[in-house]
Every structure is written in structure tokens, then in C-alpha cells.
Amino acid sequence: MDRIDSKLLAGLGLMSVISLSQINAETMLKIISSLSLLQFIVLRLRGSVLIDWARFDGWKKSLPFYIINCPQHGYQLSYPHGYHDILLCPRCVESNVN
């Protein structure tokens, strides 16, 4: 069973998160409310902000995790994907796979 290793999520009591698609609106509210004023401003201006480096069980290294603002799903937690480090909404990716 994959668990996420993250200081931020541990501090918020969210270590039971198994996948990004399990993070609901209440969890995102906790994460967003933990942002500094500067992080919140960057999120509003750029549409994404780095919040923590984290790793799931089985991953070889930690990756940067960002809050992104998806036009369809609102604020989501994501990490860079592919060779170009694109930030993708996990809910959009999940709906395209199914």
C-alpha cells in the first residue's frame, strides 16, 4: 500500500493519503490554509505554487509537489510529469484514463 512521505501532509495529519485522487476539498482547504501569504499570492498569480517535496512508497526519490488551479476541478495537488515537468491535474488525468 502506497503512502505519501511529506512533512507538510504529516503536519496536517494527512499521512493516510494513498493517492492524489483521494485528496478531497476539505483536505485541499487544510493545505491551502497552511500556505504563507507569499505562497498564496504566487498561487493566485501563477496558477501553481511549490508546497513541499514528497515521495510515495516505492518511489526512488522525492519530487516537488505543487498546488495547481485546474479550470475544471479547482485547486489540486500535483507533481511534475514527463520529461518536460508538466503539472497535470490528477482528476483530469484519472478521468482520461477511465
C-alpha positions as CSV (number, residue, x, y, z in Angstrom):
1,M,0.0,0.0,0.0
2,D,1.5,3.3,-1.1
3,R,1.7,6.1,1.4
4,I,2.9,9.6,0.9
5,D,6.0,10.8,2.8
6,S,5.7,14.6,3.2
7,K,6.4,16.9,6.1
8,L,3.5,19.2,5.2
9,L,1.0,16.4,5.0
10,A,2.3,14.8,8.1
11,G,1.9,18.1,9.9
12,L,-1.7,18.3,8.8
13,G,-2.4,14.7,9.9
14,L,-2.8,13.5,6.3
15,M,-0.4,10.6,6.1
16,S,-3.2,8.2,5.4
17,V,-3.4,9.6,1.8
18,I,-2.8,6.8,-0.6
19,S,-3.1,8.6,-3.9
20,L,-3.6,12.2,-5.1
21,S,-7.1,11.4,-6.2
22,Q,-8.1,10.7,-2.6
23,I,-7.4,14.3,-1.6
24,N,-10.8,15.9,-1.3
25,A,-12.0,19.6,-1.0
26,E,-11.7,19.5,2.8
27,T,-8.1,18.3,2.6
28,M,-7.2,20.9,0.0
29,L,-8.7,23.6,2.2
30,K,-6.4,22.4,5.0
31,I,-3.4,22.5,2.7
32,I,-4.3,26.0,1.2
33,S,-4.9,27.4,4.7
34,S,-1.4,26.3,5.7
35,L,0.2,28.4,2.9
36,S,2.1,31.5,3.7
37,L,0.8,34.8,2.3
38,L,3.6,34.8,-0.3
39,Q,2.8,31.3,-1.4
40,F,-0.9,32.2,-1.7
41,I,-0.1,35.3,-3.8
42,V,2.2,33.2,-6.1
43,L,-0.6,30.6,-6.4
44,R,-3.1,33.3,-7.4
45,L,-0.7,35.0,-9.9
46,R,0.9,31.9,-11.5
47,G,-1.7,29.3,-11.0
48,S,0.7,27.0,-9.2
49,V,3.0,27.1,-6.1
50,L,5.6,24.7,-4.7
51,I,4.5,23.5,-1.3
52,D,6.7,20.5,-0.4
53,W,9.0,17.8,-1.6
54,A,7.3,14.4,-1.1
55,R,7.6,10.7,-2.0
56,F,5.3,7.8,-2.2
57,D,6.4,4.3,-1.0
58,G,8.2,2.6,-3.8
59,W,9.5,5.8,-5.5
60,K,13.2,6.2,-5.8
61,K,13.4,9.9,-4.9
62,S,11.2,12.8,-3.7
63,L,9.5,15.1,-6.1
64,P,8.3,18.6,-5.7
65,F,4.6,18.9,-5.1
66,Y,2.6,21.9,-6.2
67,I,-0.9,23.2,-5.7
68,I,-2.3,24.0,-9.1
69,N,-5.5,25.7,-10.1
70,C,-7.3,23.5,-12.6
71,P,-10.0,25.3,-14.5
72,Q,-12.3,22.3,-14.2
73,H,-11.6,20.9,-10.7
74,G,-10.2,23.9,-8.8
75,Y,-7.2,23.6,-6.5
76,Q,-5.4,20.2,-6.8
77,L,-2.2,18.7,-5.5
78,S,0.2,17.7,-8.3
79,Y,3.8,16.9,-9.2
80,P,5.8,17.3,-12.4
81,H,5.1,14.7,-15.1
82,G,7.2,13.6,-18.1
83,Y,10.4,14.9,-19.5
84,H,9.1,18.5,-19.6
85,D,7.9,18.5,-16.0
86,I,4.3,19.4,-16.8
87,L,1.9,19.9,-13.9
88,L,-1.3,17.9,-14.6
89,C,-4.5,17.9,-12.6
90,P,-4.8,14.3,-11.1
91,R,-8.6,14.4,-11.5
92,C,-8.3,15.3,-15.2
93,V,-5.7,12.5,-15.7
94,E,-7.9,10.0,-13.8
95,S,-11.0,10.9,-15.9
96,N,-9.0,10.5,-19.2
97,V,-7.7,7.1,-18.1
98,N,-11.2,5.7,-17.3
